[in-house]
Amino acid sequence: MPKLTAATPPLPPPLSEHICRTIYATNLAIQRVHKVVLDELGITYLQYLVLNLLWDRDNQSVSELSGQLELEPSTLTPLLKRLEAAGHLTRLRNPQDERQVLISLTDQGRAMQLQAGCVGTNLVEKAGMSVDDLRQLNASIRALHDRLTDPGAEGEG
């Protein structure tokens, strides 16, 4: 192995030490755990995330939903159309601003919230962690996300 000098950049760590790879692989594993329940509900993981946002606050615009999910509206639109076709939500033009499409839950979409509660329970069981441990882990990962996406955080620390 060549000796590093001041001008030689450091070598990357092994893949097992890359936090981005660990988070990515963990995300995929969580989605596989969720998929068991979501398949029974007839929805995808991303559709589940959209429904969660609407269960928290109904009647949101496509741009509001896409902002919270950090997706382009054009990525979200086909998914919303499929949820509408399945009877879980409606898409209507905002009467105050025709450029905006408002997304609202149907009764069927609201009722799905009761069925979807087992998604988190399934993850807790599979992870072998307490709900509090998973909440703390989520808070740590969210704090990392917020630091990485906050333009004012550059150069701090």
Backbone bond lengths (Angstrom), bond angles and torsions (degrees), N, CA, C in turn:
res aa  C-N    CA-C-N  psi(-1)  N-CA   C-N-CA  omega(-1)  CA-C   N-CA-C  phi
1 M - - - 1.459 - - 1.529 108.19 -
2 P 1.349 116.46 132.53 1.467 118.35 -178.53 1.525 111.18 -69.21
3 K 1.320 114.24 147.97 1.462 120.33 178.01 1.527 109.12 -74.62
4 L 1.333 115.53 135.52 1.471 120.34 178.98 1.524 109.64 -79.92
5 T 1.308 115.21 137.31 1.460 121.23 174.08 1.519 107.65 -114.14
6 A 1.296 115.67 176.12 1.470 120.01 -179.69 1.518 110.89 -60.07
7 A 1.337 117.63 -29.27 1.461 121.09 -178.04 1.530 112.23 -87.43
8 T 1.337 117.33 -13.06 1.461 120.71 -178.12 1.527 109.37 -86.66
9 P 1.323 117.32 124.38 1.457 118.36 178.61 1.527 110.39 -70.04
10 P 1.322 117.79 152.47 1.466 119.70 179.94 1.533 110.35 -67.41
11 L 1.304 114.73 149.57 1.462 120.00 176.97 1.519 109.33 -76.05
12 P 1.321 117.86 149.76 1.457 119.09 177.86 1.524 110.35 -68.15
13 P 1.316 115.85 150.17 1.475 118.93 177.67 1.523 109.79 -70.64
14 P 1.333 117.26 165.77 1.463 118.88 176.41 1.533 110.06 -61.11
15 L 1.312 115.54 153.25 1.463 120.96 -175.79 1.527 111.84 -54.56
16 S 1.308 117.76 -35.17 1.473 121.03 -178.84 1.528 112.28 -62.55
17 E 1.331 117.76 -17.43 1.462 121.55 179.74 1.526 113.50 -99.61
18 H 1.319 117.56 1.30 1.462 121.21 178.86 1.524 109.34 -82.88
19 I 1.323 117.22 117.54 1.461 120.47 -179.93 1.529 111.28 -63.34
20 C 1.333 116.64 -34.54 1.464 119.36 -179.52 1.526 110.78 -63.30
21 R 1.316 117.61 -39.44 1.459 121.09 178.54 1.526 110.06 -67.67
22 T 1.322 117.38 -41.46 1.464 121.19 -179.52 1.525 110.90 -64.22
23 I 1.332 116.51 -44.76 1.469 119.87 178.95 1.529 110.23 -65.89
24 Y 1.315 117.19 -42.35 1.467 121.37 178.90 1.534 110.67 -59.67
25 A 1.339 116.49 -50.19 1.460 120.54 -178.75 1.531 111.13 -65.03
26 T 1.337 116.82 -36.39 1.462 120.59 178.01 1.520 110.42 -67.36
27 N 1.319 117.28 -40.14 1.457 121.23 176.40 1.528 110.69 -58.54
28 L 1.329 116.99 -45.08 1.463 121.06 178.58 1.534 110.85 -62.65
29 A 1.337 116.45 -41.21 1.465 120.26 179.48 1.532 111.07 -65.43
30 I 1.331 116.90 -40.51 1.468 120.62 177.69 1.520 110.14 -63.76
31 Q 1.323 116.98 -41.98 1.458 119.75 178.56 1.532 111.26 -62.86
32 R 1.334 117.92 -37.19 1.468 120.52 176.92 1.527 110.98 -64.85
33 V 1.334 116.91 -39.90 1.470 120.54 177.47 1.529 109.35 -64.53
34 H 1.321 117.14 -45.23 1.464 121.24 179.48 1.529 111.94 -64.74
35 K 1.326 116.60 -33.93 1.468 121.39 -174.23 1.523 112.37 -57.63
36 V 1.320 117.18 -34.26 1.463 121.30 179.12 1.530 110.25 -55.58
37 V 1.320 116.34 -47.97 1.466 121.08 -178.83 1.529 111.06 -77.96
38 L 1.326 116.76 -41.50 1.464 120.50 -177.47 1.529 111.62 -63.90
39 D 1.327 117.40 -34.35 1.470 119.89 175.82 1.523 110.64 -61.25
40 E 1.326 116.49 -39.77 1.468 120.65 177.29 1.528 111.19 -63.73
41 L 1.336 116.50 -33.48 1.463 121.45 179.28 1.531 111.96 -82.18
42 G 1.327 116.29 -14.11 1.460 120.50 179.50 1.516 114.13 77.72
43 I 1.344 116.92 27.67 1.463 121.25 179.39 1.522 109.79 -131.73
44 T 1.336 115.36 158.54 1.459 121.32 176.40 1.531 109.69 -89.56
45 Y 1.329 114.97 170.58 1.464 120.12 178.19 1.524 111.21 -59.64
46 L 1.324 117.42 -46.28 1.462 120.30 -179.12 1.528 111.00 -65.56
47 Q 1.322 117.88 -37.51 1.463 120.64 175.49 1.531 110.01 -62.83
48 Y 1.318 116.82 -38.47 1.464 121.80 176.71 1.527 110.68 -60.86
49 L 1.328 116.95 -42.02 1.464 120.15 178.88 1.527 111.23 -63.77
50 V 1.332 116.63 -42.13 1.470 120.86 177.62 1.526 110.18 -61.25
51 L 1.327 116.50 -47.17 1.473 120.05 179.46 1.522 110.60 -60.25
52 N 1.340 117.56 -39.80 1.469 120.60 177.16 1.517 111.78 -58.30
53 L 1.319 116.44 -43.58 1.467 119.75 178.89 1.525 110.69 -62.46
54 L 1.320 116.33 -39.16 1.466 120.22 -179.92 1.530 111.55 -74.50
55 W 1.313 118.13 -31.69 1.468 119.98 175.05 1.528 110.14 -65.73
56 D 1.322 116.38 -34.14 1.467 120.11 176.90 1.525 111.56 -72.40
57 R 1.343 116.18 -41.70 1.472 120.93 -179.57 1.526 107.98 -152.74
58 D 1.296 115.89 107.74 1.459 122.15 -177.98 1.533 110.35 -76.44
59 N 1.325 115.24 164.95 1.469 122.68 173.94 1.533 112.22 63.25
60 Q 1.336 115.23 59.04 1.458 121.53 178.35 1.528 109.75 -109.13
61 S 1.309 115.52 155.65 1.465 119.94 176.96 1.531 109.44 -78.82
62 V 1.323 115.13 160.54 1.460 120.76 176.72 1.530 109.43 -58.64
63 S 1.322 117.04 -41.11 1.474 119.39 -178.61 1.532 111.30 -66.78
64 E 1.327 118.05 -35.62 1.470 119.82 176.43 1.529 110.52 -63.84
65 L 1.321 116.24 -46.26 1.460 120.23 179.42 1.523 111.29 -63.08
66 S 1.322 116.46 -45.02 1.464 119.39 -178.50 1.533 110.88 -64.55
67 G 1.316 117.26 -35.93 1.464 120.41 177.43 1.519 112.27 -64.22
68 Q 1.323 116.59 -42.40 1.466 120.33 -179.99 1.527 112.04 -68.32
69 L 1.323 116.31 -31.60 1.464 120.94 179.85 1.529 112.42 -90.34
70 E 1.333 115.97 -7.16 1.463 122.49 -177.33 1.530 110.54 57.95
71 L 1.332 115.01 46.13 1.465 123.26 176.92 1.514 109.19 -126.28
72 E 1.308 115.74 155.98 1.460 120.39 174.93 1.529 109.00 -72.59
73 P 1.340 118.45 142.89 1.466 120.21 176.35 1.528 112.94 -54.33
74 S 1.339 116.69 -34.89 1.469 119.66 179.83 1.531 112.02 -66.29
75 T 1.320 117.30 -24.99 1.469 121.60 175.70 1.521 110.27 -76.09
76 L 1.314 115.92 -35.74 1.463 121.78 -175.90 1.527 113.03 -78.55
77 T 1.311 118.16 -31.88 1.466 121.70 -173.48 1.531 113.91 -55.69
78 P 1.341 120.81 -48.89 1.463 119.42 178.91 1.529 112.99 -61.18
79 L 1.320 116.16 -37.40 1.460 121.32 178.17 1.526 110.42 -63.83
80 L 1.335 116.90 -42.42 1.464 121.35 179.01 1.524 110.89 -65.48
81 K 1.328 116.66 -37.29 1.465 120.24 177.34 1.528 110.81 -62.95
82 R 1.340 116.96 -39.59 1.469 120.39 178.70 1.530 110.82 -67.51
83 L 1.330 117.47 -39.91 1.466 120.38 176.63 1.527 111.22 -64.71
84 E 1.322 116.21 -36.16 1.461 120.67 177.19 1.529 110.01 -67.32
85 A 1.325 117.32 -44.41 1.469 121.35 179.42 1.530 111.34 -62.10
86 A 1.339 116.69 -31.41 1.461 121.36 178.66 1.533 112.14 -80.14
87 G 1.341 116.70 -6.93 1.457 120.48 177.23 1.518 115.77 88.55
88 H 1.338 117.26 13.76 1.466 120.36 -177.20 1.529 113.83 -89.55
89 L 1.327 117.22 -22.03 1.462 119.62 -178.58 1.521 110.82 -153.81
90 T 1.328 114.34 169.67 1.464 121.14 174.88 1.521 108.11 -122.58
91 R 1.327 114.91 151.67 1.464 122.19 176.03 1.517 106.17 -122.55
92 L 1.330 116.18 117.97 1.465 120.99 -179.36 1.521 109.69 -132.51
93 R 1.326 116.13 144.92 1.467 120.94 174.37 1.524 109.01 -66.10
94 N 1.309 115.62 139.99 1.455 121.50 177.48 1.533 108.01 -71.59
95 P 1.339 118.43 121.35 1.467 119.39 -178.95 1.537 113.09 -62.96
96 Q 1.351 117.62 -25.11 1.464 120.94 178.26 1.532 112.62 -82.70
97 D 1.342 116.61 -21.27 1.467 120.80 -178.98 1.521 108.13 -151.32
98 E 1.314 116.18 98.09 1.471 122.42 -175.02 1.531 113.00 -59.92
99 R 1.335 118.12 -18.85 1.463 120.46 179.44 1.523 111.87 -73.57
100 Q 1.327 115.55 -19.44 1.459 121.43 -175.47 1.524 111.36 -95.98
101 V 1.334 116.15 137.32 1.462 121.48 173.07 1.527 107.12 -108.76
102 L 1.330 115.84 124.88 1.460 121.54 179.84 1.525 109.83 -96.82
103 I 1.316 115.53 137.33 1.458 123.02 -177.92 1.525 108.05 -111.12
104 S 1.332 115.10 124.89 1.464 120.76 -178.74 1.520 110.03 -132.63
105 L 1.314 115.35 146.25 1.455 121.15 177.25 1.518 111.24 -73.36
106 T 1.312 116.54 146.03 1.463 121.72 168.19 1.533 106.95 -89.54
107 D 1.310 116.86 174.75 1.466 120.03 175.33 1.529 110.15 -58.44
108 Q 1.321 115.75 -39.19 1.465 120.90 178.62 1.535 110.64 -63.02
109 G 1.311 117.18 -42.02 1.458 121.36 178.46 1.515 112.32 -65.25
110 R 1.337 116.31 -38.54 1.471 120.11 177.24 1.527 110.56 -66.67
111 A 1.327 116.24 -41.18 1.468 120.90 -178.32 1.531 111.20 -64.92
112 M 1.322 116.88 -28.52 1.457 119.84 -179.29 1.525 111.66 -63.51
113 Q 1.315 117.75 -23.69 1.465 120.92 179.93 1.527 110.57 -58.26
114 L 1.319 117.00 -38.91 1.465 120.54 179.56 1.523 110.89 -66.06
115 Q 1.310 116.92 -37.49 1.463 121.28 179.33 1.520 111.92 -73.06
116 A 1.318 117.35 -30.24 1.465 121.89 -173.48 1.520 113.23 -81.64
117 G 1.314 117.77 -6.37 1.460 120.27 179.70 1.513 113.45 -59.22
118 C 1.327 116.42 -26.77 1.469 119.99 -178.45 1.529 112.39 -74.36
119 V 1.333 118.35 -11.06 1.465 120.52 178.92 1.527 109.70 -62.03
120 G 1.314 117.10 -48.92 1.467 121.32 178.94 1.515 112.39 -68.24
121 T 1.317 116.29 -38.15 1.470 120.66 178.65 1.521 110.06 -61.33
122 N 1.311 116.26 -42.22 1.453 121.71 178.58 1.531 110.89 -60.19
123 L 1.333 116.99 -41.84 1.467 121.20 179.59 1.525 110.85 -65.66
124 V 1.326 117.41 -43.48 1.469 121.52 179.60 1.528 109.56 -58.74
125 E 1.328 116.18 -46.09 1.465 120.15 -179.60 1.525 111.13 -63.57
126 K 1.318 117.10 -46.46 1.467 121.44 -177.03 1.534 111.25 -66.76
127 A 1.332 116.99 -38.27 1.466 121.20 -177.97 1.530 112.10 -73.97
128 G 1.327 116.53 -24.42 1.461 118.92 -177.55 1.517 112.29 67.87
129 M 1.329 115.93 27.06 1.464 121.86 179.98 1.526 108.23 -119.56
130 S 1.313 115.90 157.63 1.463 119.10 176.18 1.524 109.35 -76.16
131 V 1.307 115.66 161.87 1.462 120.81 176.14 1.524 109.58 -59.60
132 D 1.324 117.56 -41.16 1.471 120.76 179.06 1.528 111.51 -63.72
133 D 1.333 117.23 -40.70 1.470 119.91 178.11 1.522 110.69 -62.39
134 L 1.322 116.96 -43.38 1.469 120.13 178.62 1.524 111.32 -65.93
135 R 1.335 117.39 -36.80 1.475 120.11 176.97 1.525 110.88 -63.86
136 Q 1.335 116.83 -42.85 1.467 120.44 178.76 1.524 111.26 -64.42
137 L 1.325 116.64 -42.30 1.453 120.77 177.50 1.525 110.31 -61.45
138 N 1.322 116.38 -45.05 1.465 121.11 178.48 1.527 110.76 -60.87
139 A 1.311 117.24 -41.51 1.472 120.63 179.29 1.535 110.77 -63.14
140 S 1.313 117.28 -39.54 1.468 120.77 178.75 1.525 110.97 -66.00
141 I 1.323 116.36 -44.25 1.465 120.01 179.73 1.523 110.22 -67.28
142 R 1.337 117.33 -38.81 1.467 120.87 177.75 1.526 110.34 -63.91
143 A 1.326 117.82 -39.40 1.470 120.99 178.16 1.533 110.16 -63.42
144 L 1.330 116.93 -41.26 1.458 120.39 176.12 1.525 110.28 -61.97
145 H 1.314 117.06 -46.78 1.471 121.56 178.01 1.522 110.59 -56.46
146 D 1.325 115.85 -48.53 1.464 120.17 -177.61 1.525 111.37 -61.52
147 R 1.330 117.14 -39.60 1.470 120.22 178.06 1.524 110.78 -64.53
148 L 1.341 115.60 -41.41 1.461 120.05 -176.60 1.528 112.36 -72.31
149 T 1.326 117.11 -25.16 1.463 119.85 -177.97 1.525 112.62 -102.14
150 D 1.328 118.31 -1.57 1.460 122.00 179.10 1.529 108.65 -87.94
151 P 1.342 116.65 111.58 1.478 118.05 -178.62 1.523 112.92 -59.97
152 G 1.311 118.10 -26.82 1.464 121.17 -179.38 1.513 113.53 -78.25
153 A 1.336 118.03 -10.58 1.455 121.39 -177.00 1.527 112.94 -83.65
154 E 1.322 117.62 -10.58 1.462 120.44 -178.89 1.519 110.89 -61.02
155 G 1.304 115.16 134.98 1.460 119.78 176.09 1.510 114.48 80.85
156 E 1.355 117.46 -1.95 1.457 119.03 178.18 1.521 109.60 -81.24
157 G 1.303 116.30 161.05 1.444 120.81 170.58 1.441 111.34 95.39
